[in-house]
Amino acid sequence: MYEVILYYKFTPIEDPDAFCEEHKQFCREIDIKGRIYISDEGINGTVGGTPEKVAAYKKQLSALPGFEGIDFKTSSSDYVPFARLKCKTRDELVALHMNGVNPGDGGRYLEPHEWRELMESDDDYVLIDVRNDYESKIGHFEGAITPEVNNFYDFPDWLEQAEEQIDKDKKVLMYCTGGIRCEKFSVLMKEKGWHDVNQLHGGIQRYAEEEGGKHYKGKCFVFDDRLVVPVNEDDMEPIARCEITGKPADTYINCANMECNKLFVCSEEGARQMEGCCSEACRRSEFKRPFDPENAFRPFRKWYNYFDEEFKEREMEKNSG
């Protein structure tokens, strides 16, 4: 069994390039794999390996000045769900494309047990899923608003449109996968006039660890080769539907037509029926990648990696955490 950790830390880094090179070298020495992004804001990443390697990584990172008390969310996997290590610098830890958004000015943290207790004792709140629509489509908390946005940096525009519809005197609860997107979106909501803004500390992954995912429907989308992970072990039924067959499904694939490459929910039956494509036109395309029905839905996929590496890299850079 392997461990996968999701984490972030907002802390000033004077020389992100030098920090990145040194950090990358350490990761290579202990043979840890995953995606790590570093900026002058701090660090944001998800990595995996044996429990011993993950423990060594956590110890080393937490020992650095400014990184004490870093919040690691841990899940298990039968394999390391990353093909390689990618450690690089970027302008923002999570891409909002706005200056002056200081995470320290955001909403109040609600620990997982406080979140559950509030959901069970109070119904006078607004619950917002601060993830992309393709993430919330396969899983979300009961009663959550799930904005139709494709990227995290689309949320400011969505908030402008939703401003007249969401009572500013209402308690606001927001959540994302690991917490980092709420760190910035909560700041925006407070700046727009909402006063009682709260965020789930540690996100969906911490909530699943500590509260068993109660009141969460479906599964959680992750930016690694697992694609989705369970949240509520007592409620594993898919809430989305295969776009080919219409049957319940929670597996994403990229269209096998390289000119399309659309990300869509597709069951194994649907993938076989359309040879991994999203439409008949794509199935007939001369640019269609070969489809291997026997290996398409297995771990360590050797097929065209239906949730392809380029897409995962691009989406994590925009939306991770």
GULOZA-106574 format. One record per atom (N, C-alpha, C): residue number from 1; x, y, z; atom name; residue in one letter. Coordinates in steps of 0.1 Angstrom, whole numbers. Example, Ala and Ser with C-alpha at 12.3 -4.5 7.8 and 13.67 -1.06 7.14 Angstrom:
BEGIN
pos|xx|yy|zz|site|code
1|132|-57|78|N|A
1|123|-45|78|CA|A
1|132|-33|78|C|A
2|128|-22|71|N|S
2|137|-11|71|CA|S
2|129|0|79|C|S
This chain:
BEGIN
pos|xx|yy|zz|site|code
1|8|-12|0|N|M
1|0|0|0|CA|M
1|9|13|0|C|M
2|5|22|-8|N|Y
2|12|35|-9|CA|Y
2|4|46|-3|C|Y
3|11|57|0|N|E
3|4|69|5|CA|E
3|5|81|-5|C|E
4|-6|89|-6|N|V
4|-6|101|-14|CA|V
4|-9|112|-5|C|V
5|-1|123|-6|N|I
5|-4|134|3|CA|I
5|-7|147|-6|C|I
6|-16|155|-1|N|L
6|-20|167|-8|CA|L
6|-18|178|3|C|L
7|-11|189|-1|N|Y
7|-7|199|8|CA|Y
7|-4|213|2|C|Y
8|-4|223|10|N|Y
8|0|236|5|CA|Y
8|4|244|17|C|Y
9|12|255|15|N|K
9|16|264|26|CA|K
9|19|277|20|C|K
10|12|287|24|N|F
10|14|301|21|CA|F
10|25|306|30|C|F
11|37|308|25|N|T
11|48|313|33|CA|T
11|58|320|23|C|T
12|63|331|26|N|P
12|72|338|16|CA|P
12|84|330|12|C|P
13|87|329|-1|N|I
13|100|323|-5|CA|I
13|107|333|-14|C|I
14|119|337|-9|N|E
14|126|348|-15|CA|E
14|131|345|-29|C|E
15|136|333|-31|N|D
15|142|328|-44|CA|D
15|135|315|-48|C|D
16|123|316|-54|N|P
16|116|304|-58|CA|P
16|124|294|-67|C|P
17|132|300|-76|N|D
17|139|291|-85|CA|D
17|150|283|-78|C|D
18|157|289|-69|N|A
18|167|282|-61|CA|A
18|160|272|-52|C|A
19|149|276|-45|N|F
19|142|267|-37|CA|F
19|137|254|-44|C|F
20|132|257|-57|N|C
20|127|246|-65|CA|C
20|138|236|-69|C|C
21|149|241|-73|N|E
21|160|232|-76|CA|E
21|165|223|-65|C|E
22|166|229|-53|N|E
22|170|222|-41|CA|E
22|159|212|-37|C|E
23|147|216|-38|N|H
23|136|207|-34|CA|H
23|135|195|-44|C|H
24|137|198|-56|N|K
24|136|188|-67|CA|K
24|147|177|-64|C|K
25|159|182|-61|N|Q
25|170|173|-59|CA|Q
25|167|163|-47|C|Q
26|161|169|-36|N|F
26|157|161|-25|CA|F
26|147|150|-28|C|F
27|137|154|-36|N|C
27|126|145|-40|CA|C
27|132|134|-48|C|C
28|141|137|-57|N|R
28|148|126|-65|CA|R
28|156|117|-56|C|R
29|163|122|-46|N|E
29|171|114|-37|CA|E
29|162|104|-30|C|E
30|150|107|-26|N|I
30|142|98|-18|CA|I
30|132|91|-28|C|I
31|133|94|-40|N|D
31|124|87|-50|CA|D
31|109|89|-48|C|D
32|105|102|-46|N|I
32|91|105|-45|CA|I
32|86|111|-58|C|I
33|74|108|-61|N|K
33|68|112|-74|CA|K
33|56|121|-71|C|K
34|53|129|-81|N|G
34|41|138|-80|CA|G
34|43|151|-87|C|G
35|35|161|-83|N|R
35|35|174|-89|CA|R
35|36|185|-77|C|R
36|46|193|-78|N|I
36|49|203|-68|CA|I
36|51|217|-75|C|I
37|44|227|-70|N|Y
37|45|240|-76|CA|Y
37|50|250|-65|C|Y
38|59|258|-69|N|I
38|65|267|-59|CA|I
38|65|281|-65|C|I
39|62|291|-56|N|S
39|62|305|-61|CA|S
39|66|313|-49|C|S
40|67|327|-50|N|D
40|71|335|-39|CA|D
40|60|335|-28|C|D
41|48|329|-31|N|E
41|37|327|-22|CA|E
41|40|315|-12|C|E
42|47|305|-17|N|G
42|49|293|-9|CA|G
42|49|281|-18|C|G
43|43|270|-13|N|I
43|43|257|-20|CA|I
43|29|250|-21|C|I
44|27|243|-32|N|N
44|14|236|-33|CA|N
44|18|223|-41|C|N
45|13|211|-35|N|G
45|17|199|-42|CA|G
45|9|187|-38|C|G
46|11|177|-46|N|T
46|6|163|-42|CA|T
46|16|153|-47|C|T
47|20|145|-38|N|V
47|31|135|-41|CA|V
47|27|121|-35|C|V
48|34|111|-40|N|G
48|31|98|-35|CA|G
48|43|89|-34|C|G
49|42|78|-26|N|G
49|53|69|-25|CA|G
49|50|59|-14|C|G
50|60|51|-10|N|T
50|58|43|2|CA|T
50|56|51|14|C|T
51|50|45|25|N|P
51|48|53|37|CA|P
51|62|59|43|C|P
52|72|51|41|N|E
52|85|56|46|CA|E
52|90|68|38|C|E
53|89|67|25|N|K
53|93|78|16|CA|K
53|85|91|19|C|K
54|72|89|20|N|V
54|63|100|23|CA|V
54|66|106|37|C|V
55|69|98|46|N|A
55|73|103|60|CA|A
55|86|111|59|C|A
56|95|106|51|N|A
56|108|114|50|CA|A
56|106|127|43|C|A
57|97|127|33|N|Y
57|94|140|26|CA|Y
57|87|150|36|C|Y
58|77|145|43|N|K
58|70|154|52|CA|K
58|79|160|63|C|K
59|88|151|68|N|K
59|98|156|78|CA|K
59|107|166|73|C|K
60|112|164|61|N|Q
60|122|174|55|CA|Q
60|115|187|52|C|Q
61|103|187|46|N|L
61|96|199|43|CA|L
61|92|207|56|C|L
62|86|200|65|N|S
62|82|206|78|CA|S
62|93|212|86|C|S
63|105|208|84|N|A
63|117|213|91|CA|A
63|122|226|86|C|A
64|118|230|74|N|L
64|123|242|68|CA|L
64|116|254|74|C|L
65|124|265|76|N|P
65|118|277|83|CA|P
65|106|282|75|C|P
66|95|285|82|N|G
66|83|290|76|CA|G
66|74|279|72|C|G
67|78|266|72|N|F
67|69|255|68|CA|F
67|65|247|80|C|F
68|67|251|92|N|E
68|63|244|103|CA|E
68|47|243|103|C|E
69|42|231|108|N|G
69|28|230|109|CA|G
69|21|228|96|C|G
70|28|225|85|N|I
70|21|223|72|CA|I
70|11|213|73|C|I
71|-1|215|66|N|D
71|-12|206|67|CA|D
71|-12|196|56|C|D
72|-9|183|60|N|F
72|-9|173|50|CA|F
72|-22|165|50|C|F
73|-28|163|39|N|K
73|-40|154|38|CA|K
73|-35|141|31|C|K
74|-38|130|38|N|T
74|-33|117|34|CA|T
74|-44|108|29|C|T
75|-41|101|18|N|S
75|-50|90|13|CA|S
75|-41|79|9|C|S
76|-47|67|7|N|S
76|-40|55|3|CA|S
76|-43|51|-11|C|S
77|-34|44|-17|N|S
77|-35|39|-31|CA|S
77|-28|26|-32|C|S
78|-33|17|-41|N|D
78|-26|4|-44|CA|D
78|-14|6|-52|C|D
79|-12|18|-58|N|Y
79|0|21|-66|CA|Y
79|3|36|-65|C|Y
80|15|40|-69|N|V
80|18|54|-69|CA|V
80|12|60|-82|C|V
81|2|69|-80|N|P
81|-6|74|-91|CA|P
81|0|86|-99|C|P
82|13|85|-100|N|F
82|21|96|-107|CA|F
82|31|89|-116|C|F
83|33|93|-128|N|A
83|43|87|-137|CA|A
83|57|91|-134|C|A
84|58|104|-129|N|R
84|71|110|-127|CA|R
84|70|121|-117|C|R
85|81|127|-114|N|L
85|82|139|-105|CA|L
85|82|152|-114|C|L
86|74|161|-110|N|K
86|74|174|-117|CA|K
86|74|185|-106|C|K
87|85|192|-105|N|C
87|87|203|-95|CA|C
87|91|215|-102|C|C
88|82|225|-102|N|K
88|85|237|-110|CA|K
88|79|250|-104|C|K
89|84|261|-108|N|T
89|79|274|-103|CA|T
89|68|279|-111|C|T
90|60|288|-105|N|R
90|48|294|-112|CA|R
90|45|307|-105|C|R
91|38|315|-112|N|D
91|35|329|-106|CA|D
91|25|328|-94|C|D
92|16|319|-94|N|E
92|6|317|-83|CA|E
92|5|303|-79|C|E
93|3|301|-66|N|L
93|1|287|-62|CA|L
93|-12|281|-67|C|L
94|-22|289|-68|N|V
94|-35|285|-74|CA|V
94|-39|297|-83|C|V
95|-42|294|-95|N|A
95|-43|305|-105|CA|A
95|-57|312|-104|C|A
96|-56|324|-98|N|L
96|-68|333|-97|CA|L
96|-67|345|-107|C|L
97|-55|348|-111|N|H
97|-52|359|-120|CA|H
97|-56|372|-114|C|H
98|-55|374|-101|N|M
98|-58|387|-95|CA|M
98|-47|390|-85|C|M
99|-43|403|-84|N|N
99|-33|407|-75|CA|N
99|-39|411|-62|C|N
100|-31|411|-51|N|G
100|-36|416|-38|CA|G
100|-46|407|-31|C|G
101|-47|395|-34|N|V
101|-56|386|-27|CA|V
101|-48|378|-17|C|V
102|-48|383|-4|N|N
102|-40|378|7|CA|N
102|-48|367|14|C|N
103|-43|354|13|N|P
103|-50|343|20|CA|P
103|-52|345|35|C|P
104|-43|353|41|N|G
104|-45|355|55|CA|G
104|-57|363|59|C|G
105|-64|369|49|N|D
105|-76|377|52|CA|D
105|-88|370|48|C|D
106|-88|356|47|N|G
106|-99|349|43|CA|G
106|-109|345|54|C|G
107|-117|334|51|N|G
107|-127|330|59|CA|G
107|-123|323|72|C|G
108|-132|320|81|N|R
108|-129|313|93|CA|R
108|-129|298|90|C|R
109|-119|291|96|N|Y
109|-118|277|94|CA|Y
109|-128|270|102|C|Y
110|-135|260|96|N|L
110|-143|251|103|CA|L
110|-137|237|102|C|L
111|-134|231|114|N|E
111|-128|218|114|CA|E
111|-139|208|109|C|E
112|-135|196|104|N|P
112|-145|187|98|CA|P
112|-156|184|108|C|P
113|-154|182|121|N|H
113|-165|179|130|CA|H
113|-174|191|131|C|H
114|-169|203|131|N|E
114|-177|215|132|CA|E
114|-186|217|119|C|E
115|-180|214|108|N|W
115|-187|214|95|CA|W
115|-199|205|95|C|W
116|-196|192|99|N|R
116|-207|182|100|CA|R
116|-218|187|110|C|R
117|-214|191|121|N|E
117|-224|195|132|CA|E
117|-232|207|127|C|E
118|-226|216|120|N|L
118|-233|228|115|CA|L
118|-243|223|104|C|L
119|-239|214|95|N|M
119|-248|209|85|CA|M
119|-260|202|91|C|M
120|-258|196|102|N|E
120|-269|188|108|CA|E
120|-278|196|118|C|E
121|-273|208|122|N|S
121|-281|215|132|CA|S
121|-286|229|126|C|S
122|-282|233|115|N|D
122|-285|246|109|CA|D
122|-288|245|94|C|D
123|-298|251|90|N|D
123|-301|251|75|CA|D
123|-301|265|69|C|D
124|-297|275|78|N|D
124|-297|288|73|CA|D
124|-283|293|68|C|D
125|-279|287|58|N|Y
125|-265|290|52|CA|Y
125|-265|288|37|C|Y
126|-255|293|31|N|V
126|-253|291|17|CA|V
126|-240|283|15|C|V
127|-241|272|8|N|L
127|-230|262|7|CA|L
127|-225|263|-8|C|L
128|-212|266|-9|N|I
128|-206|268|-23|CA|I
128|-195|258|-25|C|I
129|-195|251|-36|N|D
129|-185|242|-41|CA|D
129|-175|251|-49|C|D
130|-163|253|-44|N|V
130|-153|261|-50|CA|V
130|-143|253|-59|C|V
131|-150|245|-68|N|R
131|-142|236|-77|CA|R
131|-148|238|-91|C|R
132|-142|232|-101|N|N
132|-147|233|-114|CA|N
132|-160|224|-116|C|N
133|-167|227|-126|N|D
133|-180|219|-128|CA|D
133|-177|204|-131|C|D
134|-166|201|-137|N|Y
134|-163|187|-140|CA|Y
134|-159|179|-127|C|Y
135|-155|187|-117|N|E
135|-152|181|-104|CA|E
135|-165|178|-96|C|E
136|-173|189|-95|N|S
136|-185|188|-87|CA|S
136|-195|179|-93|C|S
137|-194|177|-106|N|K
137|-204|168|-114|CA|K
137|-204|154|-108|C|K
138|-192|149|-104|N|I
138|-192|135|-99|CA|I
138|-192|134|-84|C|I
139|-193|145|-77|N|G
139|-194|145|-62|CA|G
139|-195|158|-56|C|G
140|-203|160|-46|N|H
140|-205|173|-39|CA|H
140|-213|171|-26|C|H
141|-212|181|-17|N|F
141|-220|180|-5|CA|F
141|-235|183|-8|C|F
142|-243|177|0|N|E
142|-258|179|-2|CA|E
142|-261|194|-1|C|E
143|-269|198|-11|N|G
143|-274|212|-11|CA|G
143|-264|222|-16|C|G
144|-253|218|-21|N|A
144|-242|228|-25|CA|A
144|-246|235|-38|C|A
145|-242|247|-39|N|I
145|-242|254|-52|CA|I
145|-230|250|-59|C|I
146|-232|245|-71|N|T
146|-220|240|-79|CA|T
146|-219|249|-92|C|T
147|-211|259|-91|N|P
147|-210|269|-102|CA|P
147|-205|262|-115|C|P
148|-211|267|-126|N|E
148|-207|262|-140|CA|E
148|-195|269|-145|C|E
149|-183|266|-139|N|V
149|-171|272|-143|CA|V
149|-161|262|-147|C|V
150|-152|265|-157|N|N
150|-142|256|-162|CA|N
150|-129|257|-155|C|N
151|-126|268|-149|N|N
151|-113|271|-143|CA|N
151|-115|279|-130|C|N
152|-106|278|-121|N|F
152|-107|285|-108|CA|F
152|-107|300|-111|C|F
153|-99|305|-121|N|Y
153|-99|319|-124|CA|Y
153|-112|324|-130|C|Y
154|-121|316|-132|N|D
154|-135|320|-137|CA|D
154|-144|324|-125|C|D
155|-140|320|-113|N|F
155|-148|323|-101|CA|F
155|-151|338|-99|C|F
156|-141|347|-100|N|P
156|-145|361|-98|CA|P
156|-156|366|-107|C|P
157|-157|361|-120|N|D
157|-168|365|-129|CA|D
157|-181|359|-124|C|D
158|-180|346|-119|N|W
158|-192|339|-114|CA|W
158|-197|347|-102|C|W
159|-188|351|-93|N|L
159|-193|358|-81|CA|L
159|-200|372|-85|C|L
160|-195|378|-95|N|E
160|-201|391|-100|CA|E
160|-216|388|-103|C|E
161|-218|377|-110|N|Q
161|-232|374|-115|CA|Q
161|-240|369|-103|C|Q
162|-234|362|-94|N|A
162|-242|356|-83|CA|A
162|-244|366|-71|C|A
163|-238|377|-72|N|E
163|-238|387|-60|CA|E
163|-252|391|-56|C|E
164|-261|393|-66|N|E
164|-274|397|-63|CA|E
164|-283|385|-58|C|E
165|-279|373|-60|N|Q
165|-287|361|-57|CA|Q
165|-284|355|-43|C|Q
166|-272|358|-38|N|I
166|-268|353|-25|CA|I
166|-268|363|-15|C|I
167|-277|361|-5|N|D
167|-279|371|6|CA|D
167|-266|373|14|C|D
168|-262|386|15|N|K
168|-249|389|21|CA|K
168|-250|388|37|C|K
169|-262|386|42|N|D
169|-264|384|56|CA|D
169|-264|369|60|C|D
170|-264|361|50|N|K
170|-264|346|52|CA|K
170|-250|341|56|C|K
171|-249|331|64|N|K
171|-237|324|67|CA|K
171|-232|317|54|C|K
172|-220|319|50|N|V
172|-214|312|38|CA|V
172|-205|301|42|C|V
173|-207|289|37|N|L
173|-198|277|38|CA|L
173|-193|274|25|C|L
174|-180|272|24|N|M
174|-173|269|11|CA|M
174|-163|258|13|C|M
175|-161|250|3|N|Y
175|-152|239|3|CA|Y
175|-146|236|-10|C|Y
176|-134|230|-10|N|C
176|-128|225|-22|CA|C
176|-121|212|-19|C|C
177|-112|207|-27|N|T
177|-106|194|-25|CA|T
177|-97|194|-12|C|T
178|-87|203|-12|N|G
178|-78|203|-1|CA|G
178|-77|216|7|C|G
179|-84|226|3|N|G
179|-85|239|10|CA|G
179|-79|251|3|C|G
180|-70|249|-6|N|I
180|-63|261|-11|CA|I
180|-71|271|-19|C|I
181|-81|266|-27|N|R
181|-89|275|-35|CA|R
181|-98|283|-26|C|R
182|-103|277|-15|N|C
182|-111|285|-5|CA|C
182|-103|296|1|C|C
183|-89|294|3|N|E
183|-81|304|9|CA|E
183|-82|317|2|C|E
184|-83|317|-11|N|K
184|-84|329|-19|CA|K
184|-98|333|-22|C|K
185|-107|324|-25|N|F
185|-121|328|-28|CA|F
185|-128|334|-16|C|F
186|-124|329|-4|N|S
186|-131|335|8|CA|S
186|-127|349|9|C|S
187|-115|353|5|N|V
187|-110|367|6|CA|V
187|-119|375|-4|C|V
188|-122|370|-16|N|L
188|-130|377|-25|CA|L
188|-144|380|-20|C|L
189|-150|369|-14|N|M
189|-163|371|-9|CA|M
189|-164|381|3|C|M
190|-154|382|11|N|K
190|-154|392|22|CA|K
190|-152|406|16|C|K
191|-144|407|6|N|E
191|-142|420|0|CA|E
191|-155|425|-7|C|E
192|-163|415|-12|N|K
192|-176|419|-18|CA|K
192|-187|421|-8|C|K
193|-185|419|4|N|G
193|-195|423|14|CA|G
193|-201|412|22|C|G
194|-197|400|20|N|W
194|-202|389|29|CA|W
194|-193|389|41|C|W
195|-200|388|53|N|H
195|-193|390|65|CA|H
195|-190|376|72|C|H
196|-200|367|72|N|D
196|-198|354|79|CA|D
196|-194|344|69|C|D
197|-181|344|66|N|V
197|-176|335|55|CA|V
197|-167|324|62|C|V
198|-170|311|59|N|N
198|-164|300|66|CA|N
198|-159|290|55|C|N
199|-148|283|58|N|Q
199|-142|274|49|CA|Q
199|-139|261|56|C|Q
200|-141|250|49|N|L
200|-138|236|54|CA|L
200|-123|234|55|C|L
201|-118|234|67|N|H
201|-103|232|69|CA|H
201|-99|219|65|C|H
202|-90|219|55|N|G
202|-85|206|50|CA|G
202|-93|201|38|C|G
203|-104|207|35|N|G
203|-112|204|23|CA|G
203|-118|190|24|C|G
204|-123|185|13|N|I
204|-130|173|12|CA|I
204|-121|161|17|C|I
205|-108|161|14|N|Q
205|-100|150|17|CA|Q
205|-99|149|33|C|Q
206|-97|160|40|N|R
206|-96|159|54|CA|R
206|-109|155|60|C|R
207|-120|160|54|N|Y
207|-134|156|59|CA|Y
207|-136|141|57|C|Y
208|-132|136|46|N|A
208|-133|121|44|CA|A
208|-125|113|55|C|A
209|-113|118|58|N|E
209|-105|111|68|CA|E
209|-112|111|82|C|E
210|-117|123|86|N|E
210|-121|125|100|CA|E
210|-136|122|102|C|E
211|-144|125|92|N|E
211|-159|123|94|CA|E
211|-165|113|85|C|E
212|-157|106|77|N|G
212|-163|95|69|CA|G
212|-171|100|57|C|G
213|-170|113|54|N|G
213|-177|118|42|CA|G
213|-192|120|44|C|G
214|-197|120|56|N|K
214|-212|121|58|CA|K
214|-217|134|52|C|K
215|-228|133|45|N|H
215|-235|143|38|CA|H
215|-228|147|24|C|H
216|-219|139|20|N|Y
216|-212|141|7|CA|Y
216|-218|130|-2|C|Y
217|-222|134|-14|N|K
217|-227|125|-24|CA|K
217|-217|123|-35|C|K
218|-215|110|-39|N|G
218|-205|107|-50|CA|G
218|-191|106|-46|C|G
219|-182|109|-55|N|K
219|-167|108|-52|CA|K
219|-160|121|-54|C|K
220|-147|121|-51|N|C
220|-139|133|-52|CA|C
220|-129|131|-64|C|C
221|-130|141|-72|N|F
221|-120|142|-84|CA|F
221|-107|146|-79|C|F
222|-96|138|-83|N|V
222|-82|142|-80|CA|V
222|-74|143|-92|C|V
223|-63|151|-91|N|F
223|-55|153|-103|CA|F
223|-43|143|-104|C|F
224|-46|131|-103|N|D
224|-36|120|-105|CA|D
224|-42|108|-112|C|D
225|-35|98|-113|N|D
225|-40|86|-122|CA|D
225|-51|79|-115|C|D
226|-55|82|-103|N|R
226|-66|75|-97|CA|R
226|-79|81|-103|C|R
227|-79|94|-107|N|L
227|-90|101|-112|CA|L
227|-100|105|-102|C|L
228|-106|95|-95|N|V
228|-115|97|-84|CA|V
228|-112|89|-72|C|V
229|-116|94|-60|N|V
229|-114|86|-48|CA|V
229|-127|87|-40|C|V
230|-129|77|-32|N|P
230|-142|76|-24|CA|P
230|-141|87|-13|C|P
231|-152|91|-9|N|V
231|-154|101|2|CA|V
231|-162|95|13|C|V
232|-174|91|10|N|N
232|-184|85|19|CA|N
232|-185|70|16|C|N
233|-179|62|24|N|E
233|-179|48|21|CA|E
233|-192|41|22|C|E
234|-202|48|28|N|D
234|-216|43|29|CA|D
234|-224|48|18|C|D
235|-219|56|9|N|D
235|-226|61|-3|CA|D
235|-217|62|-15|C|D
236|-215|51|-21|N|M
236|-205|50|-32|CA|M
236|-212|51|-46|C|M
237|-225|53|-46|N|E
237|-232|53|-59|CA|E
237|-229|65|-67|C|E
238|-226|63|-80|N|P
238|-223|75|-89|CA|P
238|-235|84|-90|C|P
239|-232|97|-90|N|I
239|-243|107|-91|CA|I
239|-243|113|-106|C|I
240|-233|110|-114|N|A
240|-232|115|-128|CA|A
240|-237|103|-137|C|A
241|-238|106|-150|N|R
241|-242|96|-159|CA|R
241|-232|96|-171|C|R
242|-230|84|-176|N|C
242|-222|82|-188|CA|C
242|-228|90|-200|C|C
243|-220|98|-207|N|E
243|-225|106|-218|CA|E
243|-228|98|-230|C|E
244|-224|85|-230|N|I
244|-227|77|-242|CA|I
244|-239|68|-239|C|I
245|-240|61|-228|N|T
245|-251|52|-225|CA|T
245|-262|58|-216|C|T
246|-259|69|-209|N|G
246|-268|75|-200|CA|G
246|-269|67|-187|C|G
247|-261|57|-184|N|K
247|-262|50|-172|CA|K
247|-253|56|-161|C|K
248|-255|54|-148|N|P
248|-247|60|-138|CA|P
248|-232|56|-140|C|P
249|-224|67|-138|N|A
249|-209|65|-140|CA|A
249|-202|76|-133|C|A
250|-190|74|-129|N|D
250|-182|85|-124|CA|D
250|-167|85|-128|C|D
251|-165|79|-140|N|T
251|-152|78|-146|CA|T
251|-151|88|-157|C|T
252|-140|95|-157|N|Y
252|-137|105|-168|CA|Y
252|-127|99|-178|C|Y
253|-129|101|-191|N|I
253|-119|98|-201|CA|I
253|-117|110|-210|C|I
254|-106|111|-217|N|N
254|-105|121|-228|CA|N
254|-108|114|-241|C|N
255|-115|121|-249|N|C
255|-119|116|-262|CA|C
255|-107|111|-270|C|C
256|-108|99|-276|N|A
256|-97|93|-283|CA|A
256|-93|101|-296|C|A
257|-102|109|-301|N|N
257|-99|118|-312|CA|N
257|-89|129|-307|C|N
258|-77|129|-312|N|M
258|-67|138|-307|CA|M
258|-70|152|-310|C|M
259|-78|155|-321|N|E
259|-82|168|-324|CA|E
259|-93|173|-315|C|E
260|-100|164|-307|N|C
260|-111|168|-298|CA|C
260|-105|168|-284|C|C
261|-102|156|-279|N|N
261|-96|154|-266|CA|N
261|-105|158|-255|C|N
262|-118|159|-257|N|K
262|-128|163|-247|CA|K
262|-128|154|-235|C|K
263|-128|160|-223|N|L
263|-130|153|-211|CA|L
263|-144|151|-208|C|L
264|-148|138|-207|N|F
264|-163|135|-205|CA|F
264|-164|123|-196|C|F
265|-176|122|-189|N|V
265|-179|110|-181|CA|V
265|-183|99|-190|C|V
266|-176|88|-188|N|C
266|-179|76|-197|CA|C
266|-177|63|-189|C|C
267|-186|54|-191|N|S
267|-185|41|-184|CA|S
267|-177|32|-193|C|S
268|-173|20|-188|N|E
268|-165|11|-196|CA|E
268|-174|6|-208|C|E
269|-187|4|-206|N|E
269|-195|0|-217|CA|E
269|-196|11|-228|C|E
270|-197|24|-224|N|G
270|-197|35|-233|CA|G
270|-184|36|-241|C|G
271|-173|34|-234|N|A
271|-160|35|-240|CA|A
271|-158|24|-251|C|A
272|-163|12|-248|N|R
272|-162|1|-257|CA|R
272|-171|4|-270|C|R
273|-182|9|-267|N|Q
273|-192|12|-277|CA|Q
273|-187|22|-287|C|Q
274|-180|33|-282|N|M
274|-176|44|-291|CA|M
274|-161|44|-293|C|M
275|-154|33|-289|N|E
275|-140|31|-290|CA|E
275|-132|43|-284|C|E
276|-137|47|-272|N|G
276|-131|58|-265|CA|G
276|-134|72|-269|C|G
277|-143|73|-278|N|C
277|-146|87|-284|CA|C
277|-159|92|-278|C|C
278|-161|105|-279|N|C
278|-173|112|-273|CA|C
278|-184|113|-283|C|C
279|-182|110|-296|N|S
279|-192|111|-306|CA|S
279|-189|102|-318|C|S
280|-199|100|-326|N|E
280|-197|92|-338|CA|E
280|-187|99|-347|C|E
281|-188|112|-348|N|A
281|-178|119|-357|CA|A
281|-164|117|-353|C|A
282|-162|117|-339|N|C
282|-148|115|-334|CA|C
282|-144|101|-336|C|C
283|-153|92|-335|N|R
283|-150|78|-337|CA|R
283|-145|75|-351|C|R
284|-150|83|-361|N|R
284|-146|81|-375|CA|R
284|-134|89|-379|C|R
285|-129|97|-370|N|S
285|-118|106|-373|CA|S
285|-105|99|-376|C|S
286|-98|104|-386|N|E
286|-85|98|-389|CA|E
286|-74|101|-378|C|E
287|-78|109|-369|N|F
287|-68|113|-358|CA|F
287|-72|105|-345|C|F
288|-80|95|-346|N|K
288|-84|87|-334|CA|K
288|-72|78|-329|C|K
289|-70|79|-316|N|R
289|-59|71|-310|CA|R
289|-65|56|-309|C|R
290|-56|46|-309|N|P
290|-61|32|-308|CA|P
290|-67|30|-294|C|P
291|-77|22|-294|N|F
291|-84|19|-281|CA|F
291|-82|5|-277|C|F
292|-77|3|-265|N|D
292|-75|-11|-259|CA|D
292|-85|-13|-248|C|D
293|-96|-20|-251|N|P
293|-107|-22|-242|CA|P
293|-103|-30|-230|C|P
294|-92|-39|-231|N|E
294|-88|-47|-220|CA|E
294|-80|-40|-209|C|E
295|-73|-29|-213|N|N
295|-65|-22|-204|CA|N
295|-69|-8|-201|C|N
296|-80|-3|-208|N|A
296|-84|11|-207|CA|A
296|-88|15|-192|C|A
297|-94|6|-185|N|F
297|-99|10|-172|CA|F
297|-91|3|-160|C|F
298|-79|-1|-163|N|R
298|-70|-7|-153|CA|R
298|-60|3|-147|C|R
299|-56|1|-135|N|P
299|-45|9|-130|CA|P
299|-32|8|-139|C|P
300|-24|17|-139|N|F
300|-12|18|-147|CA|F
300|-15|16|-162|C|F
301|-25|24|-166|N|R
301|-30|22|-180|CA|R
301|-19|24|-190|C|R
302|-18|15|-199|N|K
302|-8|16|-210|CA|K
302|-15|21|-223|C|K
303|-28|22|-222|N|W
303|-36|28|-233|CA|W
303|-31|42|-235|C|W
304|-38|50|-242|N|Y
304|-34|64|-244|CA|Y
304|-35|73|-231|C|Y
305|-36|66|-220|N|N
305|-38|73|-207|CA|N
305|-49|82|-207|C|N
306|-61|76|-207|N|Y
306|-73|83|-211|CA|Y
306|-76|96|-204|C|Y
307|-71|97|-192|N|F
307|-71|111|-186|CA|F
307|-56|115|-187|C|F
308|-53|121|-199|N|D
308|-39|122|-203|CA|D
308|-31|131|-195|C|D
309|-18|129|-195|N|E
309|-8|136|-186|CA|E
309|-8|151|-189|C|E
310|-9|155|-201|N|E
310|-9|169|-204|CA|E
310|-21|176|-198|C|E
311|-33|169|-199|N|F
311|-45|175|-193|CA|F
311|-43|176|-178|C|F
312|-39|166|-171|N|K
312|-37|166|-157|CA|K
312|-27|177|-153|C|K
313|-16|179|-160|N|E
313|-7|189|-157|CA|E
313|-13|203|-158|C|E
314|-20|205|-169|N|R
314|-26|218|-172|CA|R
314|-36|222|-162|C|R
315|-45|212|-159|N|E
315|-56|214|-149|CA|E
315|-51|216|-135|C|E
316|-41|209|-131|N|M
316|-36|211|-117|CA|M
316|-29|224|-116|C|M
317|-22|229|-126|N|E
317|-16|242|-126|CA|E
317|-27|253|-124|C|E
318|-39|251|-129|N|K
318|-49|261|-128|CA|K
318|-58|259|-116|C|K
319|-60|247|-111|N|N
319|-70|244|-102|CA|N
319|-67|236|-89|C|N
320|-54|232|-88|N|S
320|-51|222|-78|CA|S
320|-55|226|-63|C|S
321|-60|216|-56|N|G
321|-61|217|-42|CA|G
321|-75|222|-37|C|G
